[in-house]
Amino acid sequence: EKSGSYEVPSTVREIDSNAFTHHEKLTSIVLSDSVTEIADQAFSDCTRLESVMISRSVKSIGKWVFNGCQNLETVWIPKGLKFPPDTFPDNVDVSRY
């Protein structure tokens, strides 16, 4: 189980469904420039997750990716990247860059 701040390695192209589900000790995630896709519920129920930086290389984001991440406060997401309305909890500040 991953904990604290975690940077996804540059060898990873896709974050699979439920890849980080219930990694309850994660506090922040930075996606490397190699990641192009985040599948459904990839980070669901990461209850201590506070911030996420989504790289410009990401072209596709699934549904409920951050479902159950009640402490998630801020997500940085590239301008122009579209995502389903249920991707992030309602209270999250989605910042475009």
All heavy atoms as an XYZ file, in Angstrom:
765
protein
N       0.843     -1.180      0.000
C       0.000      0.000      0.000
C       0.890      1.245      0.000
O       1.829      1.345      0.776
C      -0.905     -0.002      1.231
C      -1.791      1.198      1.307
C      -2.760      1.137      2.486
O      -3.209      0.032      2.829
O      -3.047      2.196      3.024
N       0.577      2.191     -0.865
C       1.313      3.449     -0.947
C       0.872      4.364      0.192
O      -0.265      4.320      0.637
C       1.058      4.141     -2.282
C       1.326      3.267     -3.490
C       2.774      2.926     -3.624
C       3.012      2.095     -4.872
N       4.147      1.230     -4.771
N       1.807      5.214      0.648
C       1.464      6.154      1.711
C       2.174      7.481      1.477
O       3.136      7.567      0.721
C       1.829      5.584      3.075
O       3.221      5.420      3.176
N       1.661      8.533      2.152
C       2.252      9.850      2.022
C       2.069     10.425      0.633
O       1.063     10.199     -0.021
N       3.072     11.154      0.184
C       3.053     11.732     -1.157
C       3.646     10.713     -2.127
O       4.689     10.113     -1.845
C       3.887     13.019     -1.162
O       3.830     13.619     -2.431
N       2.987     10.529     -3.255
C       3.431      9.498     -4.203
C       3.445     10.059     -5.617
O       2.468     10.662     -6.058
C       2.502      8.281     -4.133
C       2.909      7.168     -5.058
C       4.049      6.417     -4.819
C       2.147      6.868     -6.182
C       4.430      5.394     -5.676
C       2.515      5.850     -7.040
C       3.655      5.109     -6.784
O       4.019      4.108     -7.628
N       4.566      9.859     -6.305
C       4.670     10.241     -7.708
C       4.625      8.962     -8.543
O       5.451      8.060     -8.359
C       5.952     11.006     -7.984
C       6.015     11.493     -9.414
C       7.120     12.502     -9.656
O       7.687     13.026     -8.679
O       7.410     12.766    -10.834
N       3.659      8.895     -9.443
C       3.511      7.725    -10.304
C       4.728      7.666    -11.236
O       5.060      8.665    -11.878
C       2.193      7.804    -11.102
C       2.095      6.657    -12.092
C       1.004      7.794    -10.146
N       5.405      6.529    -11.309
C       6.633      6.414    -12.113
C       6.401      6.663    -13.611
O       5.304      6.445    -14.133
C       7.079      4.970    -11.886
C       6.329      4.483    -10.717
C       5.080      5.290    -10.619
N       7.446      7.053    -14.289
C       7.365      7.365    -15.720
C       7.175      6.120    -16.586
O       6.941      6.232    -17.781
C       8.613      8.122    -16.166
O       9.766      7.334    -15.959
N       7.242      4.945    -16.004
C       7.014      3.706    -16.751
C       5.521      3.370    -16.870
O       5.146      2.490    -17.626
C       7.733      2.526    -16.073
O       7.309      2.459    -14.709
C       9.237      2.701    -16.138
N       4.689      4.093    -16.129
C       3.249      3.814    -16.095
C       2.536      4.629    -17.168
O       2.714      5.840    -17.262
C       2.663      4.137    -14.702
C       1.157      3.969    -14.685
C       3.312      3.263    -13.645
N       1.716      3.946    -17.986
C       0.949      4.607    -19.052
C      -0.516      4.799    -18.660
O      -1.134      5.777    -19.028
C       1.009      3.790    -20.346
C       2.394      3.525    -20.851
C       3.003      4.739    -21.527
N       4.356      4.472    -21.980
C       5.444      4.980    -21.421
N       5.357      5.771    -20.385
N       6.634      4.709    -21.885
N      -1.063      3.825    -17.941
C      -2.470      3.874    -17.532
C      -2.577      3.559    -16.045
O      -1.845      2.712    -15.535
C      -3.287      2.820    -18.286
C      -3.385      3.036    -19.765
C      -4.218      1.952    -20.455
O      -4.870      1.160    -19.746
O      -4.195      1.905    -21.686
N      -3.510      4.245    -15.407
C      -3.856      3.905    -14.027
C      -5.131      3.071    -14.134
O      -6.182      3.570    -14.534
C      -4.123      5.161    -13.166
C      -2.973      6.175    -13.258
C      -4.418      4.762    -11.731
C      -1.680      5.726    -12.668
N      -5.029      1.787    -13.853
C      -6.145      0.860    -14.010
C      -7.251      1.100    -12.992
O      -7.025      1.702    -11.933
C      -5.661     -0.585    -13.866
C      -4.746     -1.018    -15.000
O      -4.869     -0.478    -16.117
O      -3.895     -1.892    -14.753
N      -8.434      0.579    -13.291
C      -9.563      0.636    -12.363
C      -9.149      0.064    -11.012
O      -8.530     -0.996    -10.944
C     -10.741     -0.187    -12.894
O     -11.278      0.421    -14.029
N      -9.466      0.811     -9.963
C      -9.202      0.387     -8.587
C      -7.724      0.186     -8.256
O      -7.398     -0.452     -7.257
C      -9.992     -0.890     -8.253
C     -11.469     -0.688     -8.406
O     -12.049      0.189     -7.781
N     -12.094     -1.469     -9.258
N      -6.827      0.733     -9.061
C      -5.386      0.539     -8.843
C      -4.931      1.015     -7.466
O      -4.069      0.391     -6.847
C      -4.590      1.258     -9.931
N      -5.518      2.100     -6.981
C      -5.132      2.649     -5.683
C      -6.293      2.655     -4.693
O      -6.211      3.284     -3.644
C      -4.605      4.083     -5.854
C      -3.268      4.149     -6.540
C      -3.193      4.214     -7.922
C      -2.095      4.147     -5.817
C      -1.970      4.283     -8.564
C      -0.863      4.204     -6.445
C      -0.807      4.276     -7.831
N      -7.350      1.952     -5.003
C      -8.515      1.919     -4.124
C      -8.127      1.440     -2.725
O      -7.392      0.470     -2.582
C      -9.609      1.010     -4.717
O     -10.030      1.586     -5.949
C     -10.801      0.879     -3.801
N      -8.610      2.184     -1.726
C      -8.373      1.892     -0.305
C      -6.910      2.059      0.124
O      -6.515      1.513      1.152
C      -8.862      0.494      0.078
C     -10.333      0.326     -0.050
N     -11.228      0.987      0.760
C     -11.077     -0.406     -0.917
C     -12.454      0.657      0.402
N     -12.392     -0.181     -0.614
N      -6.119      2.821     -0.637
C      -4.778      3.173     -0.161
C      -4.972      4.374      0.759
O      -4.730      5.516      0.392
C      -3.849      3.501     -1.345
C      -3.392      2.282     -2.074
N      -2.070      2.058     -2.366
C      -4.059      1.216     -2.552
C      -1.946      0.902     -3.006
N      -3.149      0.378     -3.123
N      -5.407      4.079      1.943
C      -5.896      5.082      2.878
C      -4.814      5.953      3.497
O      -5.124      6.920      4.185
C      -6.743      4.409      3.949
C      -7.977      3.772      3.346
C      -8.749      2.898      4.309
O      -8.298      2.725      5.460
O      -9.800      2.388      3.897
N      -3.552      5.651      3.247
C      -2.468      6.467      3.803
C      -1.906      7.463      2.785
O      -1.038      8.263      3.126
C      -1.355      5.567      4.325
C      -1.811      4.718      5.505
C      -0.720      3.809      5.993
C      -1.226      2.923      7.124
N      -0.219      1.959      7.549
N      -2.400      7.439      1.552
C      -1.953      8.392      0.531
C      -2.464      9.791      0.872
O      -3.642      9.961      1.181
C      -2.517      8.019     -0.833
C      -1.736      7.070     -1.708
C      -2.508      6.779     -2.983
C      -0.367      7.605     -2.033
N      -1.598     10.793      0.783
C      -2.013     12.170      1.040
C      -1.958     13.039     -0.217
O      -2.702     14.003     -0.329
C      -1.162     12.813      2.143
O       0.212     12.758      1.761
C      -1.385     12.115      3.477
N      -1.064     12.714     -1.147
C      -1.011     13.461     -2.409
C      -0.459     12.573     -3.516
O       0.321     11.649     -3.255
C      -0.172     14.730     -2.270
O       1.182     14.416     -2.083
N      -0.876     12.897     -4.742
C      -0.452     12.125     -5.899
C      -0.046     13.085     -7.009
O      -0.738     14.074     -7.270
C      -1.582     11.216     -6.414
C      -1.900     10.186     -5.350
C      -1.242     10.590     -7.744
C      -2.856      9.140     -5.726
N       1.069     12.773     -7.651
C       1.513     13.487     -8.844
C       1.646     12.454     -9.953
O       2.345     11.453     -9.796
C       2.867     14.199     -8.615
C       3.346     14.862     -9.902
C       2.762     15.211     -7.484
N       0.938     12.691    -11.056
C       1.024     11.774    -12.192
C       2.150     12.207    -13.111
O       2.259     13.384    -13.455
C      -0.299     11.765    -12.970
C      -1.523     11.301    -12.187
C      -2.756     11.329    -13.081
C      -1.323      9.919    -11.628
N       2.981     11.270    -13.515
C       4.087     11.581    -14.419
C       3.558     11.882    -15.819
O       2.404     11.586    -16.143
C       5.063     10.404    -14.471
O       4.438      9.292    -15.067
N       4.403     12.451    -16.643
C       4.015     12.815    -18.009
C       3.782     11.613    -18.917
O       3.350     11.769    -20.045
C       5.070     13.729    -18.632
C       5.049     15.115    -18.023
O       4.000     15.508    -17.460
O       6.079     15.806    -18.100
N       4.054     10.428    -18.427
C       3.822      9.223    -19.229
C       2.372      8.722    -19.150
O       1.910      7.984    -20.012
C       4.755      8.104    -18.778
O       4.468      7.740    -17.431
N       1.644      9.142    -18.122
C       0.276      8.656    -17.906
C      -0.671      9.321    -18.900
O      -0.710     10.543    -19.011
C      -0.195      8.921    -16.461
C      -1.652      8.499    -16.278
C       0.698      8.193    -15.466
N      -1.440      8.490    -19.629
C      -2.390      9.014    -20.615
C      -3.843      8.722    -20.256
O      -4.740      9.341    -20.799
C      -2.110      8.431    -22.016
O      -2.215      7.013    -21.951
C      -0.727      8.834    -22.516
N      -4.061      7.779    -19.349
C      -5.423      7.390    -19.024
C      -5.561      7.047    -17.547
O      -4.702      6.388    -16.963
C      -5.824      6.172    -19.851
C      -7.237      5.717    -19.623
C      -7.623      4.533    -20.503
O      -6.948      4.293    -21.507
O      -8.589      3.854    -20.149
N      -6.686      7.504    -16.962
C      -7.040      7.150    -15.590
C      -8.395      6.459    -15.663
O      -9.385      7.060    -16.069
C      -7.128      8.394    -14.687
C      -5.829      9.194    -14.742
C      -7.442      7.979    -13.254
C      -5.920     10.539    -14.060
N      -8.441      5.194    -15.294
C      -9.661      4.392    -15.416
C     -10.624      4.645    -14.248
O     -10.273      5.270    -13.245
C      -9.300      2.910    -15.479
N     -11.848      4.141    -14.399
C     -12.894      4.283    -13.380
C     -12.387      3.865    -12.003
O     -11.720      2.838    -11.861
C     -14.104      3.409    -13.721
C     -14.807      3.823    -14.994
O     -14.509      4.903    -15.532
O     -15.674      3.051    -15.454
N     -12.725      4.660    -11.006
C     -12.456      4.370     -9.593
C     -10.983      4.105     -9.268
O     -10.677      3.450     -8.281
C     -13.316      3.194     -9.130
C     -14.794      3.489     -9.195
C     -15.640      2.350     -8.693
O     -15.415      1.197     -9.034
N     -16.617      2.684     -7.867
N     -10.089      4.646    -10.045
C      -8.661      4.377     -9.858
C      -8.158      4.734     -8.462
O      -7.310      4.039     -7.896
C      -7.845      5.112    -10.906
N      -8.673      5.824     -7.889
C      -8.218      6.284     -6.577
C      -9.353      6.319     -5.556
O      -9.276      7.030     -4.554
C      -7.597      7.682     -6.695
C      -6.363      7.719     -7.553
C      -6.443      8.122     -8.877
C      -5.136      7.350     -7.048
C      -5.315      8.162     -9.677
C      -3.997      7.384     -7.838
C      -4.087      7.790     -9.162
N     -10.397      5.560     -5.771
C     -11.555      5.626     -4.872
C     -11.205      5.169     -3.452
O     -10.355      4.310     -3.252
C     -12.728      4.799     -5.421
O     -12.385      3.447     -5.513
N     -11.848      5.818     -2.507
C     -11.704      5.506     -1.082
C     -10.283      5.677     -0.546
O      -9.881      4.994      0.391
C     -12.226      4.104     -0.767
C     -13.716      3.998     -1.023
O     -14.443      4.903     -0.586
O     -14.150      3.029     -1.673
N      -9.553      6.624     -1.128
C      -8.274      7.048     -0.541
C      -8.631      8.169      0.431
O      -8.594      9.355      0.094
C      -7.316      7.540     -1.626
S      -6.738      6.237     -2.728
N      -9.005      7.794      1.622
C      -9.667      8.710      2.551
C      -8.796      9.846      3.069
O      -9.322     10.850      3.539
C     -10.255      7.928      3.741
O      -9.200      7.174      4.354
C     -11.353      6.988      3.280
N      -7.483      9.722      2.992
C      -6.592     10.800      3.459
C      -6.034     11.631      2.305
O      -5.276     12.573      2.545
C      -5.452     10.229      4.282
C      -5.931      9.649      5.583
C      -4.783      9.243      6.452
N      -5.295      8.579      7.648
C      -4.528      7.972      8.517
N      -3.232      7.935      8.358
N      -5.074      7.397      9.565
N      -6.385     11.294      1.092
C      -5.882     12.018     -0.069
C      -6.365     13.460     -0.040
O      -7.559     13.720      0.101
C      -6.362     11.323     -1.354
C      -5.781     11.820     -2.665
C      -4.264     11.617     -2.698
C      -6.424     11.092     -3.832
N      -5.423     14.407     -0.153
C      -5.745     15.834     -0.078
C      -5.547     16.568     -1.392
O      -6.249     17.534     -1.669
C      -4.887     16.501      1.009
C      -5.156     15.978      2.390
C      -4.197     16.536      3.414
O      -3.283     17.314      3.049
O      -4.346     16.189      4.605
N      -4.561     16.145     -2.201
C      -4.287     16.864     -3.450
C      -3.801     15.911     -4.537
O      -3.176     14.891     -4.255
C      -3.257     17.963     -3.224
O      -2.005     17.412     -2.878
N      -4.115     16.300     -5.784
C      -3.729     15.497     -6.949
C      -3.289     16.443     -8.058
O      -3.954     17.448     -8.327
C      -4.911     14.638     -7.459
C      -4.522     13.875     -8.710
C      -5.383     13.683     -6.379
N      -2.175     16.106     -8.701
C      -1.687     16.847     -9.859
C      -1.784     15.915    -11.062
O      -1.103     14.891    -11.120
C      -0.238     17.273     -9.634
C       0.375     17.953    -10.811
S      -0.339     19.583    -10.988
C       0.856     20.368    -12.003
N      -2.691     16.255    -11.984
C      -2.887     15.439    -13.186
C      -2.059     16.043    -14.308
O      -2.195     17.224    -14.629
C      -4.386     15.370    -13.546
C      -5.142     14.661    -12.412
C      -4.587     14.666    -14.879
C      -6.633     14.612    -12.581
N      -1.207     15.235    -14.908
C      -0.283     15.725    -15.934
C      -0.994     16.056    -17.248
O      -2.087     15.561    -17.530
C       0.818     14.696    -16.186
O       0.266     13.496    -16.660
N      -0.351     16.883    -18.049
C      -0.895     17.289    -19.349
C      -1.008     16.128    -20.324
O      -1.728     16.210    -21.307
C      -0.033     18.393    -19.958
C      -0.208     19.720    -19.267
C       0.511     20.836    -20.035
N       0.105     22.111    -19.525
C       0.797     22.822    -18.649
N       1.921     22.353    -18.176
N       0.349     23.993    -18.244
N      -0.310     15.061    -20.066
C      -0.342     13.903    -20.963
C      -1.638     13.104    -20.856
O      -1.972     12.327    -21.752
C       0.842     12.982    -20.667
O       0.798     12.555    -19.314
N      -2.401     13.303    -19.765
C      -3.649     12.559    -19.564
C      -4.695     13.013    -20.570
O      -4.977     14.204    -20.699
C      -4.171     12.715    -18.119
C      -5.543     12.085    -17.963
C      -3.191     12.092    -17.139
N      -5.259     12.057    -21.297
C      -6.271     12.340    -22.320
C      -7.643     11.810    -21.955
O      -8.643     12.197    -22.544
C      -5.842     11.729    -23.675
C      -4.484     12.178    -24.158
C      -4.424     13.674    -24.358
C      -3.053     14.101    -24.829
N      -2.714     15.449    -24.457
N      -7.702     10.913    -20.973
C      -8.968     10.279    -20.620
C      -9.043     10.034    -19.108
O      -8.096      9.503    -18.517
C      -9.083      8.945    -21.369
O     -10.206      8.225    -20.949
N     -10.189     10.443    -18.527
C     -10.440     10.205    -17.102
C     -11.785      9.504    -16.974
O     -12.773      9.945    -17.549
C     -10.474     11.523    -16.306
C      -9.125     12.215    -16.367
C     -10.859     11.265    -14.859
C      -9.068     13.510    -15.599
N     -11.809      8.419    -16.212
C     -13.024      7.633    -16.031
C     -13.967      8.228    -15.000
O     -13.769      9.323    -14.485
N     -14.990      7.465    -14.684
C     -16.003      7.870    -13.706
C     -15.569      7.483    -12.295
O     -14.847      6.522    -12.098
C     -17.330      7.174    -14.009
C     -17.946      7.611    -15.310
C     -19.271      6.916    -15.489
C     -19.945      7.406    -16.752
N     -21.291      6.843    -16.873
N     -16.059      8.266    -11.346
C     -15.873      7.985     -9.917
C     -14.406      7.759     -9.539
O     -14.106      7.020     -8.606
C     -16.717      6.795     -9.476
C     -18.146      6.901     -9.849
C     -19.036      7.829     -9.387
C     -18.855      6.088    -10.776
N     -20.266      7.635     -9.976
C     -20.177      6.568    -10.845
C     -18.496      5.010    -11.572
C     -21.129      5.996    -11.659
C     -19.450      4.443    -12.382
C     -20.740      4.931    -12.421
N     -13.501      8.396    -10.235
C     -12.070      8.190    -10.003
C     -11.687      8.480     -8.554
O     -10.880      7.772     -7.967
C     -11.226      9.041    -10.981
C      -9.756      8.982    -10.621
C     -11.439      8.549    -12.404
N     -12.290      9.515     -7.975
C     -11.958      9.902     -6.606
C     -13.143      9.735     -5.661
O     -13.243     10.418     -4.641
C     -11.441     11.345     -6.595
C     -10.168     11.498     -7.387
C     -10.204     11.955     -8.696
C      -8.954     11.142     -6.851
C      -9.043     12.088     -9.442
C      -7.781     11.265     -7.584
C      -7.828     11.735     -8.886
N     -14.022      8.808     -5.957
C     -15.185      8.526     -5.118
C     -14.728      8.110     -3.714
O     -13.842      7.275     -3.561
C     -16.008      7.399     -5.760
C     -17.286      7.137     -5.027
O     -18.003      8.062     -4.672
N     -17.585      5.868     -4.799
N     -15.316      8.714     -2.708
C     -14.974      8.352     -1.331
C     -13.722      9.015     -0.795
O     -13.270      8.688      0.298
N     -13.161      9.951     -1.543
C     -11.967     10.685     -1.091
C     -12.430     11.957     -0.383
O     -12.301     13.064     -0.914
C     -11.062     11.005     -2.278
S     -10.423      9.552     -3.127
N     -12.974     11.797      0.807
C     -13.627     12.911      1.483
C     -12.687     14.024      1.920
O     -13.131     15.134      2.189
C     -14.463     12.418      2.678
C     -13.659     11.828      3.809
C     -13.659     10.324      3.798
O     -13.842      9.697      2.761
N     -13.447      9.720      4.949
N     -11.394     13.789      1.997
C     -10.443     14.840      2.368
C      -9.784     15.507      1.171
O      -8.955     16.401      1.340
C      -9.371     14.295      3.309
C      -9.920     14.053      4.700
O     -10.663     14.872      5.224
N      -9.578     12.928      5.289
N     -10.147     15.086     -0.022
C      -9.570     15.685     -1.223
C     -10.019     17.138     -1.321
O     -11.211     17.431     -1.301
C     -10.007     14.904     -2.469
C      -9.372     15.319     -3.787
C      -7.854     15.178     -3.746
C      -9.936     14.473     -4.927
N      -9.039     18.040     -1.390
C      -9.329     19.467     -1.423
C      -9.040     20.098     -2.778
O      -9.807     20.917     -3.256
C      -8.520     20.193     -0.350
C      -8.888     19.793      1.057
C      -7.988     20.439      2.091
O      -7.068     21.200      1.717
O      -8.207     20.177      3.286
N      -7.896     19.733     -3.379
C      -7.456     20.400     -4.597
C      -6.977     19.399     -5.634
O      -6.235     18.473     -5.314
C      -6.294     21.371     -4.289
O      -6.694     22.258     -3.249
C      -5.916     22.176     -5.518
N      -7.423     19.631     -6.883
C      -6.949     18.853     -8.020
C      -6.500     19.852     -9.082
O      -7.252     20.753     -9.445
C      -8.056     17.944     -8.588
C      -7.567     17.235     -9.840
C      -8.507     16.932     -7.557
N      -5.277     19.689     -9.544
C      -4.782     20.495    -10.657
C      -4.934     19.662    -11.911
O      -4.450     18.533    -11.984
C      -3.321     20.876    -10.448
C      -3.133     21.848     -9.333
C      -3.240     23.198     -9.398
C      -2.821     21.541     -7.984
N      -3.014     23.757     -8.162
C      -2.754     22.750     -7.273
C      -2.597     20.345     -7.287
C      -2.457     22.812     -5.916
C      -2.318     20.403     -5.939
C      -2.249     21.632     -5.269
N      -5.626     20.227    -12.895
C      -5.969     19.487    -14.113
C      -5.695     20.380    -15.326
O      -5.927     21.586    -15.271
C      -7.445     19.020    -14.033
C      -7.773     18.037    -15.128
C      -8.403     20.181    -14.020
C      -9.086     17.318    -14.905
N      -5.176     19.797    -16.413
C      -4.855     20.615    -17.587
C      -6.090     21.274    -18.200
O      -7.178     20.687    -18.205
C      -4.263     19.608    -18.577
C      -3.876     18.428    -17.772
C      -4.791     18.399    -16.594
N      -5.904     22.475    -18.708
C      -6.979     23.160    -19.429
C      -7.385     22.298    -20.616
O      -6.547     21.694    -21.270
C      -6.499     24.518    -19.938
C      -6.305     25.529    -18.858
C      -5.833     26.857    -19.443
C      -5.594     27.837    -18.316
N      -5.021     29.102    -18.790
N      -8.674     22.235    -20.849
C      -9.180     21.499    -22.007
C      -9.444     20.028    -21.762
O     -10.105     19.380    -22.569
N      -8.940     19.456    -20.671
C      -9.192     18.041    -20.383
C     -10.616     17.890    -19.863
O     -10.989     18.514    -18.872
C      -8.196     17.495    -19.367
C      -8.367     16.035    -18.974
C      -8.239     15.116    -20.186
C      -7.344     15.644    -17.917
N     -11.403     17.084    -20.546
C     -12.787     16.853    -20.138
C     -12.859     15.636    -19.231
O     -12.090     14.688    -19.372
C     -13.665     16.665    -21.362
C     -13.724     17.917    -22.196
C     -14.609     17.758    -23.386
C     -14.636     19.102    -24.088
N     -15.138     19.081    -25.393
N     -13.819     15.679    -18.304
C     -13.991     14.570    -17.367
C     -15.458     14.467    -16.992
O     -16.183     15.457    -17.028
C     -13.109     14.753    -16.126
C     -13.266     16.076    -15.440
C     -14.227     16.258    -14.458
C     -12.453     17.141    -15.776
C     -14.374     17.476    -13.819
C     -12.589     18.367    -15.140
C     -13.555     18.527    -14.165
N     -15.921     13.254    -16.648
C     -17.319     13.068    -16.245
C     -17.643     13.901    -15.006
O     -16.766     14.144    -14.167
C     -17.411     11.567    -15.924
C     -16.263     10.944    -16.615
C     -15.183     11.988    -16.656
N     -18.892     14.346    -14.856
C     -19.263     15.192    -13.722
C     -19.090     14.517    -12.363
O     -18.972     15.190    -11.351
C     -20.733     15.533    -13.982
C     -21.204     14.576    -14.994
C     -20.011     14.095    -15.758
N     -19.050     13.202    -12.325
C     -18.925     12.493    -11.052
C     -17.492     12.027    -10.769
O     -17.266     11.158     -9.948
C     -19.882     11.307    -11.019
C     -19.767     10.428    -12.258
O     -18.842     10.643    -13.068
O     -20.609      9.533    -12.426
N     -16.522     12.642    -11.429
C     -15.122     12.262    -11.248
C     -14.595     12.663     -9.876
O     -13.886     11.906     -9.224
C     -14.245     12.908    -12.340
O     -14.704     12.451    -13.613
C     -12.788     12.533    -12.180
N     -14.947     13.886     -9.441
C     -14.437     14.433     -8.186
C     -15.580     14.667     -7.200
O     -16.690     14.990     -7.609
C     -13.742     15.781     -8.438
C     -12.686     15.716     -9.507
C     -12.920     16.276    -10.752
C     -11.476     15.105     -9.275
C     -11.959     16.225    -11.747
C     -10.508     15.048    -10.266
C     -10.752     15.607    -11.505
N     -15.300     14.555     -5.891
C     -16.323     14.926     -4.898
C     -16.727     16.395     -5.077
O     -15.934     17.214     -5.561
C     -15.606     14.715     -3.559
C     -14.511     13.737     -3.844
C     -14.081     14.045     -5.249
N     -17.921     16.743     -4.668
C     -18.469     18.085     -4.868
C     -17.640     19.202     -4.234
O     -17.603     20.306     -4.736
C     -19.900     18.165     -4.328
C     -20.860     17.329     -5.159
O     -20.569     17.062     -6.338
O     -21.911     16.944     -4.608
N     -16.993     18.918     -3.125
C     -16.281     19.965     -2.384
C     -14.877     20.259     -2.913
O     -14.170     21.101     -2.378
C     -16.190     19.580     -0.910
C     -15.418     18.280     -0.709
O     -15.553     17.344     -1.491
N     -14.638     18.209      0.338
N     -14.456     19.596     -3.974
C     -13.073     19.713     -4.468
C     -12.899     20.977     -5.299
O     -13.737     21.314     -6.140
C     -12.695     18.474     -5.305
C     -11.322     18.640     -5.941
C     -12.711     17.235     -4.428
N     -11.779     21.667     -5.071
C     -11.391     22.813     -5.881
C     -10.615     22.285     -7.078
O      -9.482     21.813     -6.938
C     -10.518     23.758     -5.048
C      -9.979     24.932     -5.861
O     -10.580     25.265     -6.903
O      -8.960     25.502     -5.440
N     -11.235     22.326     -8.255
C     -10.574     21.883     -9.487
C      -9.930     23.113    -10.124
O     -10.612     24.030    -10.564
C     -11.578     21.224    -10.454
C     -10.882     20.831    -11.752
C     -12.210     20.000     -9.803
N      -8.604     23.119    -10.147
C      -7.846     24.243    -10.701
C      -7.272     23.849    -12.057
O      -6.605     22.816    -12.161
C      -6.728     24.654     -9.763
O      -7.243     25.082     -8.530
N      -7.506     24.675    -13.055
C      -6.955     24.422    -14.395
C      -5.606     25.107    -14.544
O      -5.384     26.182    -14.020
C      -7.930     24.965    -15.460
C      -9.295     24.306    -15.450
C      -9.237     22.961    -16.084
N     -10.586     22.417    -16.272
C     -10.838     21.447    -17.112
N      -9.889     20.895    -17.838
N     -12.049     20.980    -17.227
N      -4.708     24.455    -15.268
C      -3.404     25.068    -15.550
C      -3.046     24.886    -17.000
O      -3.614     24.093    -17.702
C      -2.307     24.509    -14.631
C      -1.921     23.082    -14.901
C      -0.827     22.802    -15.713
C      -2.633     22.004    -14.363
C      -0.445     21.486    -15.966
C      -2.251     20.704    -14.606
C      -1.161     20.449    -15.415
O      -0.800     19.150    -15.658
